[in-house]
Amino acid sequence: MERLESQIEFLLTCDRLKSVARTTYLHDASRPENSAEHSWHLTLMALTLEEYAPAGTVLSHAVNMLIVHDLVEIYAGDTCFSADQTTLERQHAQEEGAASVLFSSLPAGQGEPFRALWDEFEARSSPSAVYARALDVLQPMLLTWGEGGQGCSERGPHLTARRVLHLKEPALSPVPKPSSEALGLRPAAGGAGRGCRTVSGEQRWSAQPEPECLNLGYSRSSMLLLVSKRYSDDSRLLMEAARIRGWEALRLQSSSVPPGLRAEECCVYAEGFLAEHLAAQLGLVLARPPHDALARIAERYTSRKIRFSLARDFRRPEQPAFIKPADQKLFAAGVYAPGEPIAGLDDLHPEDPILVSEVVNFECEYRFFVAHAEVRTGSVYWLDEQVPQVEAGYEGQGDPFWSEARAFAQQVCGAHDFLPVSYVVDVGRLDSGRWAVTEFNPVWASGIYGCSPLAVLDCLAASQH
């Protein structure tokens, strides 16, 4: 029975693949394709184009690989192939970690063959894998530029059909290379598509510059980043990132916003109360996780019982417990014994929220910034009973737990639709070896530790409007 329960849990986890949005759109460009649709379409292509498979291909084996190959995106998400090399290498490492977490959840003797299929596909180590990978390259090209397709000039003007065909031609072997016409290197009949423009009554393919990668971030142009007067390395790094993005950045000298600023032009990063005060002056709405978020998620993600209450309903537990304010630092969070005084507790407003949890021991903890249900960047922030010194852009170099931490954080993000568009989730490894959520925080008031400042800035832009 335990074997069946593991298999069912695996299948339900894999249902989340239907919610993973790819960077490729449907053929009619009405919405992004999801990864489950992509996998189905590839299996159909494998059946349809079997006559072009290389010698030695076993069709059923290729289909098995295509079914399994993108399951890791449940935790790792999808990345555009044209991203820079560093991003692609980081994505592969995240997928490796996701594969370890996902396939190890299957019963003994079953997870290993699944992982072997994934590894074979990644390495293209057999004729079947070569065939499967070629189809994986061809399918998004057909959706985007196949006859009647809408191109992608609005999403990435440098990703022209001609450029992608040139970049991907080696990987397309052995399937037949689509003709230029099939990939839209001429306008589709009936009018100018998204890949072309009309000049003097005639249709011409746009000859726009082709930058090396597509910026898939959530930043907005022509913005002003406002940070508090209090200096910190975090605010300095974010101001530098803002200028790289082409924004302006201003360190405020008071708690008042300069006159004449408009909400749609500003992003705020400051201490909790001050950030809210600045946002109120601008008319900005700040996204934040619900105060009871930690108590609402399933216990399998927390590995401890957590209770939420308002100050007026708060009752001291009969056992030692970790007690913290769920909003701002209204009193010192910590483990309190029954009857032990909590300084500041009696001064709380009746509506102030409180979280009470069982006591657990975290060996290490990680912070991840999230936008649109995808982990964007992260960093270790607690290790060996102290805050480690890590450089910006940490992303887990040499960290044996990094891939597991990130995969678990992505799993949490994908499983809870009540969380806001952008937020911070902290996760930790318990002394039992299990992973658990530590807490949720708003982006606009969270320390960034070794996270990528540019990625944090994108999350910051997504967190307020």
MITI-531200 format. One record per residue: x, y, z of N, C-alpha, C in turn; residue in one letter. Coordinates in steps of 0.2 Angstrom, whole numbers, padded with zeros to 4 digits, always signed. Layout:
# MITI-531200
XYZXYZXYZA...
END
This chain:
# MITI-531200
+0004-0006+0000+0000+0000+0000+0004+0006+0000M+0010+0006+0004+0014+0012+0004+0017+0013-0003E+0019+0008-0007+0021+0009-0014+0016+0013-0018R+0010+0011-0018+0004+0014-0021+0004+0021-0019L+0004+0022-0013+0003+0029-0011+0009+0034-0013E+0015+0031-0014+0020+0035-0016+0019+0036-0024S+0017+0031-0027+0015+0032-0034+0010+0037-0036Q+0005+0037-0032-0001+0042-0032+0002+0049-0031I+0006+0050-0026+0008+0056-0024+0013+0059-0029E+0017+0055-0032+0021+0057-0038+0016+0059-0044F+0011+0055-0045+0007+0057-0051+0003+0064-0050L+0001+0065-0043-0002+0071-0042+0003+0077-0042L+0009+0076-0040+0014+0081-0041+0015+0083-0048T+0015+0078-0052+0016+0079-0059+0011+0083-0063C+0005+0083-0060-0001+0087-0062+0001+0094-0063D+0006+0096-0059+0008+0103-0059+0011+0105-0065R+0013+0100-0069+0017+0102-0075+0012+0106-0080L+0005+0105-0079+0000+0108-0083+0000+0116-0081K+0003+0118-0076+0003+0125-0073+0010+0128-0075S+0015+0125-0078+0021+0128-0079+0021+0131-0086V+0021+0138-0086+0020+0141-0093+0027+0141-0096A+0027+0140-0102+0033+0140-0106+0034+0147-0110R+0040+0148-0112+0041+0154-0116+0039+0154-0123T+0037+0148-0125+0034+0147-0132+0026+0148-0131T+0023+0152-0136+0016+0153-0136+0013+0147-0141Y+0006+0146-0140+0002+0142-0144+0003+0145-0151L+0001+0140-0156+0002+0142-0163-0002+0149-0165H-0008+0150-0162-0012+0156-0163-0010+0162-0159D-0004+0161-0154-0002+0166-0150-0007+0168-0145A-0012+0164-0143-0017+0167-0139-0015+0167-0132S-0010+0162-0130-0007+0162-0123-0001+0157-0123R+0003+0158-0118+0009+0153-0118+0007+0146-0117P+0011+0142-0121+0010+0135-0120+0012+0132-0113E+0009+0127-0110+0012+0125-0104+0016+0118-0106N+0020+0116-0101+0025+0111-0102+0021+0104-0103S+0015+0103-0100+0012+0097-0101+0009+0096-0108A+0007+0102-0111+0005+0102-0118+0011+0101-0123E+0016+0104-0121+0022+0103-0125+0024+0096-0125H+0024+0092-0119+0026+0085-0119+0021+0081-0123S+0015+0082-0123+0010+0079-0127+0011+0080-0134W+0012+0086-0136+0013+0087-0143+0020+0084-0146H+0025+0083-0142+0031+0080-0144+0030+0072-0145L+0026+0069-0141+0024+0062-0142+0021+0061-0148T+0016+0065-0150+0012+0065-0156+0017+0066-0162L+0022+0070-0161+0027+0071-0167+0031+0065-0167M+0033+0062-0162+0037+0056-0162+0033+0051-0166A+0027+0050-0165+0023+0045-0169+0022+0047-0176L+0021+0053-0177+0020+0056-0184+0026+0056-0189T+0032+0057-0186+0038+0058-0190+0043+0052-0189L+0040+0047-0187+0044+0041-0186+0049+0039-0192E+0046+0040-0198+0050+0038-0204+0057+0042-0204E+0057+0047-0201+0063+0051-0201+0068+0050-0195Y+0066+0045-0191+0071+0044-0185+0077+0040-0187A+0083+0041-0184+0089+0038-0186+0089+0031-0185P+0093+0027-0188+0093+0020-0187+0095+0018-0180A+0091+0013-0178+0093+0011-0171+0088+0014-0166G+0083+0019-0168+0078+0022-0164+0073+0017-0162T+0071+0017-0156+0066+0013-0153+0060+0018-0151V+0055+0018-0155+0050+0023-0155+0047+0023-0147L+0045+0017-0145+0042+0018-0138+0047+0021-0133S+0054+0019-0134+0059+0022-0129+0059+0030-0130H+0059+0032-0136+0059+0039-0137+0053+0043-0134A+0047+0039-0135+0041+0042-0132+0042+0042-0124V+0044+0037-0121+0045+0037-0114+0050+0043-0112N+0055+0044-0116+0059+0050-0114+0056+0057-0114M+0051+0057-0120+0048+0064-0121+0043+0065-0115L+0040+0059-0113+0035+0060-0107+0038+0063-0101I+0044+0060-0100+0048+0062-0094+0052+0068-0094V+0054+0070-0100+0060+0075-0100+0059+0081-0097H+0053+0084-0097+0051+0091-0094+0048+0090-0087D+0047+0085-0084+0044+0084-0077+0048+0089-0072L+0055+0089-0073+0059+0093-0069+0057+0101-0069V+0053+0103-0074+0051+0110-0074+0046+0111-0069E+0043+0106-0066+0038+0107-0060+0042+0111-0055I+0048+0110-0054+0052+0113-0049+0057+0119-0052Y+0059+0117-0058+0065+0122-0060+0062+0127-0065A+0056+0126-0068+0053+0131-0072+0056+0130-0079G+0054+0134-0084+0056+0134-0091+0061+0140-0092D+0066+0139-0096+0070+0145-0098+0071+0145-0105T+0071+0151-0108+0072+0152-0115+0079+0150-0118C+0079+0146-0123+0086+0143-0126+0091+0149-0127F+0088+0155-0128+0093+0160-0130+0096+0164-0124S+0094+0162-0118+0097+0165-0113+0105+0164-0113A+0108+0169-0109+0115+0168-0109+0118+0162-0106D+0124+0160-0107+0127+0154-0105+0127+0153-0097Q+0128+0158-0094+0127+0157-0086+0121+0155-0084T+0115+0158-0087+0109+0157-0085+0107+0149-0087T+0109+0147-0093+0108+0141-0095+0111+0135-0091L+0117+0137-0089+0121+0132-0084+0117+0132-0078E+0115+0138-0075+0112+0138-0069+0105+0134-0069R+0102+0135-0075+0095+0131-0076+0097+0124-0076Q+0102+0121-0079+0103+0114-0079+0105+0111-0072H+0108+0115-0068+0110+0113-0062+0103+0113-0058A+0099+0117-0059+0092+0117-0055+0088+0111-0057Q+0089+0110-0064+0085+0104-0066+0088+0097-0063E+0095+0097-0063+0098+0091-0060+0095+0090-0053E+0095+0096-0049+0092+0095-0042+0085+0093-0042G+0081+0096-0047+0074+0094-0047+0073+0087-0049A+0077+0084-0053+0077+0077-0055+0078+0073-0049A+0083+0075-0045+0085+0071-0039+0079+0070-0034S+0076+0076-0033+0070+0077-0028+0064+0073-0031V+0062+0074-0037+0056+0071-0040+0056+0064-0041L+0062+0061-0044+0062+0054-0046+0063+0050-0040F+0066+0053-0035+0068+0049-0028+0061+0048-0024S+0056+0052-0026+0049+0051-0023+0046+0045-0025S+0048+0042-0030+0045+0035-0032+0048+0030-0028L+0044+0024-0028+0046+0018-0024+0053+0016-0027P+0057+0012-0023+0063+0010-0024+0062+0005-0030A+0067+0006-0035+0067+0002-0041+0063+0005-0047G+0059+0010-0045+0055+0013-0051+0058+0020-0052Q+0060+0024-0047+0063+0030-0048+0069+0030-0052G+0073+0025-0052+0080+0025-0055+0079+0024-0063E+0074+0020-0065+0073+0020-0073+0070+0027-0075P+0066+0030-0071+0064+0037-0073+0070+0042-0074F+0074+0042-0069+0080+0046-0069+0084+0044-0075R+0085+0038-0076+0089+0035-0082+0087+0038-0089A+0080+0038-0089+0077+0041-0096+0079+0048-0096L+0078+0052-0091+0080+0059-0091+0087+0060-0092W+0091+0057-0089+0099+0057-0091+0100+0056-0098D+0097+0051-0101+0099+0049-0108+0096+0054-0112E+0090+0057-0111+0088+0062-0115+0093+0068-0115F+0095+0070-0109+0099+0076-0108+0106+0075-0112E+0109+0069-0112+0115+0067-0115+0115+0066-0122A+0109+0064-0125+0108+0062-0132+0112+0056-0133R+0112+0051-0128+0117+0046-0128+0115+0040-0132S+0109+0040-0136+0107+0035-0140+0103+0037-0146S+0102+0033-0151+0098+0036-0157+0091+0038-0155P+0088+0035-0150+0081+0037-0148+0082+0044-0145S+0087+0045-0141+0088+0051-0137+0089+0057-0142A+0093+0055-0148+0094+0060-0153+0088+0062-0156V+0084+0057-0158+0077+0059-0161+0073+0063-0157Y+0072+0061-0150+0068+0065-0145+0070+0072-0145A+0077+0073-0144+0080+0080-0143+0078+0084-0150R+0079+0081-0155+0078+0085-0162+0070+0087-0162A+0066+0083-0160+0059+0085-0160+0058+0090-0155L+0061+0090-0149+0060+0095-0144+0063+0102-0146D+0067+0102-0151+0070+0108-0154+0065+0111-0160V+0062+0106-0163+0058+0108-0169+0051+0110-0167L+0048+0107-0161+0041+0109-0160+0040+0116-0158Q+0044+0120-0154+0042+0127-0153+0043+0131-0160P+0048+0129-0164+0049+0133-0170+0043+0132-0175M+0040+0126-0175+0034+0125-0179+0028+0130-0176L+0027+0130-0169+0022+0133-0166+0022+0141-0168L+0029+0143-0167+0030+0150-0168+0030+0153-0175T+0033+0149-0180+0034+0151-0186+0031+0147-0192W+0028+0141-0190+0025+0137-0195+0019+0141-0198G+0017+0139-0204+0012+0142-0208+0006+0144-0204E+0005+0151-0204-0001+0153-0200+0001+0155-0193G+0008+0154-0191+0010+0156-0185+0011+0163-0184G+0012+0166-0178+0012+0173-0177+0019+0176-0175Q+0024+0172-0176+0030+0175-0174+0031+0176-0167G+0037+0180-0165+0038+0182-0158+0041+0188-0158C+0040+0193-0163+0043+0199-0163+0041+0203-0157S+0035+0202-0155+0033+0206-0149+0036+0204-0143E+0038+0198-0142+0040+0195-0136+0048+0195-0136R+0051+0195-0142+0058+0195-0142+0060+0197-0150G+0061+0203-0152+0062+0204-0159+0068+0201-0162P+0073+0199-0157+0079+0196-0160+0078+0189-0162H+0073+0186-0160+0072+0179-0161+0068+0178-0167L+0071+0180-0173+0068+0179-0179+0069+0171-0182T+0064+0169-0186+0064+0163-0189+0071+0161-0192A+0074+0165-0195+0081+0164-0199+0086+0163-0193R+0086+0167-0188+0091+0167-0183+0090+0160-0179R+0084+0158-0177+0083+0152-0173+0085+0146-0178V+0083+0146-0184+0085+0140-0188+0092+0140-0189L+0096+0145-0189+0103+0145-0190+0106+0142-0183H+0103+0144-0177+0106+0142-0171+0105+0135-0170L+0099+0133-0172+0096+0126-0170+0097+0121-0175K+0100+0123-0181+0101+0118-0187+0104+0112-0185E+0110+0112-0181+0114+0106-0179+0110+0101-0175P+0105+0104-0171+0102+0099-0166+0095+0096-0170A+0093+0099-0176+0088+0097-0179+0089+0090-0183L+0095+0089-0184+0096+0082-0187+0094+0077-0182S+0090+0072-0184+0089+0069-0191+0082+0071-0194P+0078+0075-0190+0071+0076-0193+0072+0081-0199V+0067+0082-0203+0068+0086-0209+0068+0093-0207P+0073+0097-0210+0073+0104-0208+0067+0108-0212K+0064+0112-0208+0058+0115-0211+0060+0120-0216P+0057+0121-0221+0058+0126-0226+0058+0133-0224S+0061+0137-0227+0061+0144-0225+0053+0147-0225S+0050+0145-0230+0043+0147-0231+0039+0144-0225E+0040+0138-0223+0036+0135-0218+0037+0138-0211A+0043+0141-0210+0045+0145-0204+0043+0152-0205L+0040+0154-0210+0037+0161-0210+0043+0166-0212G+0048+0164-0216+0052+0169-0219+0049+0172-0225L+0043+0172-0226+0039+0176-0230+0033+0177-0226R+0029+0183-0228+0023+0184-0224+0018+0179-0225P+0014+0177-0220+0008+0173-0222+0003+0176-0226A+0000+0172-0230-0005+0175-0234-0011+0178-0230A-0013+0184-0233-0019+0187-0230-0017+0193-0226G-0010+0195-0225-0009+0201-0222-0002+0200-0218G+0000+0206-0215+0006+0206-0211+0006+0202-0205A+0010+0197-0203+0010+0194-0197+0014+0198-0192G+0015+0195-0186+0019+0198-0181+0026+0199-0182R+0028+0194-0187+0035+0194-0189+0037+0199-0195G+0033+0203-0197+0034+0207-0203+0031+0214-0201C+0033+0219-0205+0030+0225-0205+0028+0228-0212R+0023+0233-0212+0021+0235-0219+0025+0242-0220T+0028+0243-0226+0032+0249-0228+0029+0251-0235V+0027+0257-0235+0024+0259-0242+0020+0254-0245S+0015+0251-0241+0010+0247-0244+0013+0240-0246G+0020+0239-0245+0022+0232-0246+0025+0229-0239E+0025+0222-0239+0027+0219-0233+0034+0217-0233Q+0038+0219-0228+0045+0218-0228+0046+0214-0221R+0051+0210-0221+0053+0207-0215+0058+0212-0211W+0056+0213-0205+0060+0218-0201+0067+0215-0200S+0072+0220-0201+0079+0219-0200+0081+0222-0193A+0078+0220-0188+0080+0223-0181+0086+0220-0179Q+0090+0223-0175+0096+0220-0172+0094+0214-0168P+0099+0210-0168+0098+0203-0164+0102+0203-0158E+0100+0205-0152+0104+0204-0146+0105+0197-0144P+0110+0196-0140+0112+0189-0139+0107+0185-0135E+0103+0188-0131+0098+0185-0126+0092+0189-0125C+0087+0185-0123+0080+0189-0122+0080+0190-0115L+0078+0196-0113+0077+0198-0106+0070+0195-0104N+0070+0190-0099+0064+0187-0097+0062+0190-0091L+0065+0195-0088+0063+0198-0082+0057+0202-0081G+0055+0204-0076+0048+0208-0075+0049+0215-0074Y+0056+0218-0075+0057+0225-0074+0053+0229-0079S+0052+0235-0077+0048+0240-0081+0053+0245-0082R+0053+0248-0088+0058+0254-0090+0055+0260-0088S+0060+0265-0088+0059+0272-0086+0056+0272-0079S+0059+0269-0074+0057+0269-0067+0061+0272-0062M+0059+0274-0056+0063+0277-0051+0062+0272-0045L+0068+0270-0043+0068+0266-0037+0070+0271-0031L+0065+0270-0026+0066+0274-0020+0068+0270-0014L+0073+0272-0011+0076+0268-0005+0076+0272+0001V+0076+0270+0007+0076+0274+0013+0083+0277+0014S+0083+0282+0019+0089+0286+0020+0094+0281+0024K+0092+0276+0028+0096+0272+0031+0100+0268+0026R+0107+0268+0026+0111+0265+0022+0112+0257+0023Y+0112+0253+0018+0113+0246+0019+0116+0244+0012S+0120+0238+0013+0123+0235+0007+0117+0233+0002D+0111+0231+0005+0106+0229+0000+0103+0235-0004D+0102+0240-0001+0100+0246-0004+0105+0249-0009S+0111+0248-0008+0116+0250-0012+0116+0246-0019R+0116+0239-0017+0116+0234-0023+0110+0235-0027L+0104+0237-0024+0098+0237-0028+0098+0244-0032L+0101+0249-0029+0102+0255-0033+0107+0254-0039M+0112+0251-0038+0117+0249-0044+0113+0245-0049E+0109+0240-0047+0105+0236-0052+0100+0240-0056A+0097+0245-0052+0092+0249-0055+0095+0253-0061A+0101+0256-0060+0105+0260-0065+0107+0255-0071R+0109+0249-0069+0110+0245-0075+0104+0243-0079I+0098+0243-0076+0092+0242-0079+0090+0248-0083R+0093+0254-0082+0091+0260-0085+0086+0264-0081G+0085+0262-0075+0081+0266-0070+0085+0272-0067W+0081+0276-0064+0084+0281-0059+0084+0278-0052E+0088+0280-0048+0088+0278-0041+0089+0284-0036A+0085+0284-0031+0085+0290-0026+0085+0287-0019L+0090+0290-0015+0090+0288-0008+0086+0294-0004R+0081+0293-0001+0077+0298+0002+0080+0300+0008L+0079+0307+0009+0082+0310+0015+0077+0311+0021Q+0071+0309+0020+0066+0309+0025+0060+0304+0023S+0055+0304+0027+0050+0299+0026+0044+0301+0021S+0046+0307+0018+0041+0310+0013+0043+0309+0006S+0039+0307+0002+0040+0307-0005+0041+0313-0009V+0046+0315-0013+0046+0321-0016+0040+0322-0020P+0038+0328-0021+0032+0330-0025+0032+0329-0032P+0027+0327-0035+0027+0326-0043+0028+0319-0045G+0029+0315-0041+0030+0308-0043+0024+0304-0044L+0024+0300-0049+0018+0296-0050+0019+0288-0048R+0014+0285-0046+0014+0278-0043+0017+0274-0049A+0015+0274-0055+0017+0270-0060+0024+0271-0062E+0027+0276-0059+0034+0277-0061+0039+0275-0056E+0036+0272-0050+0040+0271-0044+0040+0264-0041C+0046+0262-0038+0046+0256-0034+0049+0258-0028C+0047+0255-0022+0049+0256-0016+0053+0251-0013V+0058+0252-0009+0062+0247-0005+0064+0250+0001Y+0062+0248+0007+0063+0251+0013+0061+0246+0019A+0062+0248+0025+0060+0245+0031+0052+0244+0031E+0050+0239+0034+0043+0238+0033+0038+0244+0034G+0038+0247+0040+0033+0252+0041+0034+0258+0036F+0041+0260+0035+0042+0265+0030+0040+0264+0023L+0041+0258+0021+0039+0256+0014+0032+0257+0013A+0028+0255+0018+0021+0255+0018+0019+0263+0018E+0022+0267+0022+0021+0274+0022+0022+0277+0016H+0028+0276+0013+0030+0278+0006+0025+0276+0001L+0023+0270+0001+0018+0267-0004+0011+0271-0003A+0009+0272+0003+0003+0276+0004+0003+0283+0001A+0009+0286+0002+0009+0293-0001+0009+0293-0009Q+0012+0288-0012+0012+0287-0019+0005+0284-0022L+0001+0280-0018-0004+0277-0020-0002+0270-0023G+0003+0267-0021+0006+0261-0023+0003+0255-0019L+0001+0250-0022-0001+0244-0019+0004+0239-0018V+0006+0237-0012+0012+0233-0011+0009+0225-0010L+0012+0221-0014+0010+0214-0013+0014+0211-0007A+0010+0207-0003+0013+0204+0002+0010+0197+0004R+0013+0192+0006+0010+0186+0008+0005+0187+0014P+0000+0183+0014-0005+0184+0019-0002+0182+0026P-0004+0186+0031-0001+0185+0038-0001+0177+0040H-0007+0174+0038-0007+0167+0040-0005+0162+0035D-0001+0164+0030+0002+0160+0025+0005+0154+0028A+0009+0155+0033+0013+0149+0035+0009+0144+0039L+0003+0146+0042-0001+0141+0045-0006+0138+0040A-0007+0141+0034-0011+0139+0029-0008+0133+0024R-0002+0133+0023+0001+0128+0019+0001+0121+0022I+0001+0116+0019+0001+0109+0021+0007+0108+0026A+0006+0103+0031+0011+0102+0036+0017+0098+0032E+0016+0095+0027+0021+0092+0023+0027+0097+0021R+0025+0104+0020+0029+0109+0018+0032+0112+0024Y+0030+0111+0030+0032+0115+0036+0036+0110+0041T+0034+0104+0041+0036+0098+0046+0035+0100+0053S+0030+0104+0054+0029+0106+0061+0022+0109+0061R+0018+0109+0067+0012+0112+0068+0012+0119+0069K+0009+0123+0065+0009+0130+0066+0002+0133+0067I+0001+0137+0072-0005+0140+0073-0005+0148+0072R-0010+0151+0069-0011+0158+0068-0017+0161+0073F-0015+0166+0075-0021+0170+0079-0020+0177+0079S-0025+0181+0081-0024+0188+0082-0022+0189+0090L-0020+0195+0091-0017+0196+0098-0023+0195+0103A-0029+0197+0101-0035+0197+0106-0036+0189+0107R-0035+0185+0103-0037+0178+0104-0031+0173+0106D-0025+0177+0107-0019+0173+0108-0019+0169+0115F-0017+0163+0115-0017+0159+0121-0010+0156+0121R-0006+0156+0127+0000+0153+0128+0000+0146+0127R+0004+0143+0123+0004+0135+0123+0007+0132+0130P+0005+0126+0131+0007+0123+0137+0014+0120+0136E+0017+0120+0130+0024+0117+0129+0028+0123+0126Q+0035+0122+0127+0039+0128+0124+0037+0128+0116P+0037+0134+0114+0035+0135+0107+0039+0141+0104A+0039+0141+0097+0042+0147+0094+0037+0152+0092F+0037+0158+0095+0032+0163+0094+0035+0169+0091I+0031+0171+0086+0034+0177+0082+0028+0181+0080K+0029+0188+0079+0024+0192+0076+0023+0190+0068P+0017+0190+0066+0017+0189+0059+0017+0195+0054A+0017+0201+0057+0018+0207+0054+0023+0212+0057D+0028+0213+0054+0033+0218+0057+0036+0215+0063Q+0041+0218+0066+0044+0215+0072+0042+0219+0078K+0035+0217+0080+0032+0220+0085+0034+0217+0092L+0037+0212+0092+0041+0209+0098+0046+0204+0096F+0050+0202+0100+0056+0198+0098+0054+0191+0097A+0055+0188+0091+0053+0181+0090+0058+0177+0093A+0055+0171+0095+0060+0166+0099+0056+0161+0102G+0060+0156+0105+0057+0150+0108+0055+0153+0116V+0049+0152+0118+0047+0154+0124+0044+0148+0128Y+0046+0148+0134+0043+0143+0139+0037+0145+0141A+0032+0140+0143+0026+0142+0146+0027+0147+0152P+0023+0152+0152+0024+0157+0157+0029+0162+0156G+0034+0161+0152+0040+0166+0151+0037+0172+0148E+0039+0178+0151+0037+0184+0149+0039+0186+0141P+0035+0189+0138+0036+0191+0131+0036+0199+0131I+0042+0202+0130+0042+0209+0131+0038+0212+0125A+0033+0216+0126+0030+0220+0120+0023+0216+0119G+0022+0210+0121+0016+0207+0119+0010+0210+0122L+0010+0213+0128+0004+0217+0131+0003+0223+0127D+0007+0226+0123+0006+0232+0120+0004+0231+0113D+0002+0225+0111+0000+0224+0104-0007+0226+0103L-0009+0228+0097-0016+0230+0095-0020+0223+0095H-0026+0223+0097-0030+0217+0097-0030+0213+0090P-0029+0217+0085-0029+0214+0078-0022+0212+0075E-0017+0213+0079-0010+0211+0077-0010+0204+0077D-0007+0201+0071-0006+0194+0070+0000+0191+0073P-0001+0184+0076+0004+0181+0079+0004+0173+0076I+0010+0171+0076+0011+0164+0074+0015+0160+0079L+0012+0154+0081+0015+0150+0086+0016+0143+0083V+0022+0140+0083+0024+0134+0080+0028+0130+0085S+0028+0123+0083+0032+0118+0087+0039+0120+0086E+0043+0118+0091+0050+0120+0090+0054+0114+0086V+0058+0117+0081+0062+0112+0077+0069+0115+0076V+0073+0112+0074+0080+0114+0073+0082+0114+0065N+0084+0120+0063+0086+0121+0056+0094+0121+0056F+0097+0116+0052+0104+0116+0051+0106+0122+0046E+0102+0123+0041+0104+0129+0036+0098+0131+0033C+0098+0138+0031+0092+0141+0029+0094+0145+0022E+0089+0145+0018+0090+0149+0011+0084+0154+0010Y+0086+0159+0007+0080+0164+0005+0080+0164-0003R+0073+0164-0005+0072+0164-0012+0067+0169-0014F+0068+0173-0019+0064+0178-0021+0060+0175-0027F+0053+0176-0027+0048+0173-0031+0044+0178-0035V+0043+0177-0042+0039+0181-0046+0035+0177-0050A+0028+0177-0050+0024+0174-0055+0025+0166-0054H+0025+0164-0047+0026+0157-0045+0032+0154-0047A+0037+0158-0049+0044+0155-0051+0049+0158-0047E+0054+0153-0044+0060+0156-0040+0064+0159-0045V+0066+0166-0044+0070+0170-0048+0077+0170-0046R+0079+0170-0039+0085+0170-0037+0085+0168-0029T+0091+0166-0027+0091+0164-0020+0098+0164-0017G+0098+0163-0010+0105+0163-0007+0104+0159+0000S+0110+0156+0002+0110+0154+0009+0110+0160+0013V+0107+0160+0019+0108+0165+0024+0109+0163+0031Y+0109+0157+0032+0110+0154+0039+0114+0147+0039W+0119+0147+0042+0123+0141+0041+0128+0141+0047L+0129+0135+0050+0133+0134+0056+0132+0139+0061D+0126+0140+0063+0123+0145+0068+0125+0152+0067E+0126+0154+0061+0128+0161+0059+0126+0163+0052Q+0126+0169+0051+0125+0172+0044+0131+0172+0040V+0131+0168+0035+0138+0167+0031+0139+0173+0027P+0145+0175+0025+0147+0180+0021+0147+0177+0014Q+0142+0180+0010+0141+0177+0003+0141+0184-0002V+0144+0183-0008+0143+0188-0013+0137+0188-0016E+0135+0194-0019+0129+0195-0023+0130+0190-0029A+0124+0187-0031+0125+0182-0037+0127+0175-0034G+0126+0174-0028+0128+0167-0025+0126+0161-0029Y+0120+0160-0030+0116+0155-0034+0120+0148-0032E+0122+0147-0026+0124+0140-0024+0130+0137-0026G+0135+0142-0028+0142+0139-0030+0145+0135-0025Q+0146+0128-0026+0149+0124-0022+0145+0122-0016G+0139+0123-0016+0134+0122-0010+0131+0115-0011D+0132+0110-0007+0129+0104-0008+0122+0103-0007P+0119+0108-0004+0112+0108-0003+0108+0112-0007F+0111+0116-0011+0108+0122-0015+0102+0119-0020W+0104+0114-0024+0099+0111-0029+0093+0109-0025S+0094+0105-0020+0088+0103-0016+0084+0109-0013E+0087+0114-0010+0084+0119-0007+0080+0123-0012A+0083+0124-0018+0079+0128-0024+0073+0124-0026R+0074+0117-0027+0069+0113-0030+0063+0113-0025A+0065+0113-0018+0059+0112-0013+0056+0119-0013F+0059+0125-0014+0056+0131-0014+0051+0132-0020A+0054+0129-0026+0049+0130-0032+0043+0125-0031Q+0044+0120-0027+0038+0115-0026+0033+0119-0022Q+0035+0123-0017+0031+0126-0012+0027+0132-0016V+0031+0135-0021+0028+0140-0025+0022+0138-0029C+0024+0132-0032+0019+0129-0037+0013+0126-0034G+0013+0125-0027+0008+0121-0024+0002+0126-0021A+0004+0132-0021-0001+0137-0017-0003+0143-0021H-0009+0143-0023-0011+0149-0027-0014+0155-0023D-0014+0154-0017-0016+0160-0013-0010+0165-0012F-0004+0163-0013+0002+0168-0012+0002+0173-0018L+0004+0179-0016+0004+0185-0021+0008+0184-0027P+0008+0189-0031+0012+0188-0038+0019+0188-0036V+0022+0191-0031+0029+0191-0030+0030+0191-0022S+0035+0188-0020+0036+0187-0012+0042+0184-0011Y+0044+0183-0005+0050+0180-0003+0048+0173+0001V+0051+0168+0000+0050+0162+0004+0057+0160+0007V+0057+0158+0013+0063+0156+0016+0062+0148+0018D+0067+0144+0016+0066+0137+0017+0073+0135+0021V+0072+0129+0025+0078+0127+0028+0078+0119+0029G+0084+0117+0030+0085+0109+0031+0085+0108+0038R+0081+0103+0040+0080+0101+0047+0086+0096+0049L+0087+0096+0055+0092+0091+0057+0090+0084+0056D+0083+0083+0054+0081+0076+0051+0083+0075+0044S+0085+0080+0041+0086+0080+0033+0081+0082+0029G+0075+0083+0032+0069+0086+0028+0070+0093+0027R+0066+0095+0022+0066+0102+0020+0059+0105+0022W+0059+0111+0025+0053+0114+0027+0053+0122+0026A+0047+0125+0025+0047+0132+0025+0048+0135+0031V+0052+0140+0031+0054+0144+0038+0049+0150+0038T+0048+0154+0033+0043+0159+0033+0042+0162+0026E+0037+0167+0026+0036+0171+0020+0037+0178+0022F+0039+0182+0017+0040+0189+0018+0039+0193+0012N+0037+0200+0012+0037+0204+0006+0043+0205+0003P+0043+0206-0003+0050+0208-0007+0052+0214-0005V+0048+0219-0004+0050+0226-0003+0053+0228+0003W+0053+0223+0008+0056+0225+0014+0061+0219+0017A+0063+0215+0012+0067+0209+0013+0075+0210+0012S+0079+0207+0016+0086+0208+0014+0088+0203+0009G+0093+0205+0004+0094+0201-0002+0100+0196-0001I+0104+0197+0005+0110+0192+0006+0114+0191-0001Y+0115+0185-0003+0119+0184-0009+0115+0183-0015G+0108+0185-0015+0104+0185-0021+0106+0190-0027C+0104+0188-0033+0106+0193-0038+0102+0199-0038S+0105+0205-0037+0101+0211-0037+0097+0212-0042P+0099+0211-0048+0095+0212-0054+0089+0208-0054L+0089+0201-0052+0083+0197-0051+0079+0200-0046A+0082+0202-0040+0078+0205-0035+0074+0211-0037V+0077+0215-0041+0074+0221-0044+0068+0219-0048L+0068+0214-0052+0063+0212-0056+0057+0209-0052D+0059+0206-0046+0053+0204-0041+0050+0210-0038C+0055+0215-0036+0052+0221-0033+0047+0224-0038L+0049+0225-0044+0044+0228-0049+0038+0224-0050A+0038+0217-0049+0032+0214-0049+0028+0214-0043A+0031+0216-0038+0027+0216-0031+0023+0222-0030S+0023+0227-0034+0019+0233-0032+0017+0237-0039Q+0011+0240-0038+0008+0243-0044+0003+0249-0041H
END
